[in-house]
């Protein structure tokens, strides 16, 4: 029997490589014929970002990274082109730069309801493709209601910071692991894969882990005559 392989993924809603990496990882899993369990964990790339940032993502990055605006715009165009290569249509003209802590709380809320993966995908789409605001409680409740959650209960959970401790625990664990950038994939609790690697890389690591698990669980050859 194939054992399920657990993959823990640290990422942020406003990380363009996290959505690209998600697609590449999913393609890698599709090429793997075993069972994979995925759990997402919170990581805040810019926890000091205001909820209502007055400016574009390019202006934000230019200010915070000390890069010329033209250079940042070229960088965003490059990542948009790479996203397109995996079927994602980024629209940076519509992206609303914001603080993502409440979005992370919403992902934990969805996890408590058994639908973490649905929410993660929807929020990434909201931010990069649809130009929706993912920092305000009301907007997040609307997005959650769209995919079948109780809007009033989402408002309650986000307004009372019910899942903030879970977000902070994820961030703390990332620090313990020494994670300094996302996406970061921890496979079977022991292999770390950093960045939006090619699908084949993920397939290879999954196959390696399965092979090692099989070797450990295989019965030892008898030495009795």
Secondary structure as UniProt FT lines:
FT   STRAND          5..11
FT   TURN            13..14
FT   HELIX           16..30
FT   STRAND          36..42
FT   TURN            45..48
FT   HELIX           57..65
FT   HELIX           69..85
FT   TURN            86..87
FT   TURN            92..94
FT   HELIX           101..112
FT   TURN            113..114
FT   HELIX           116..128
FT   HELIX           137..146
FT   TURN            147..148
FT   HELIX           151..159
FT   TURN            160..163
FT   HELIX           164..177
FT   STRAND          184..187
FT   TURN            188..190
FT   STRAND          191..194
FT   HELIX           199..217
//
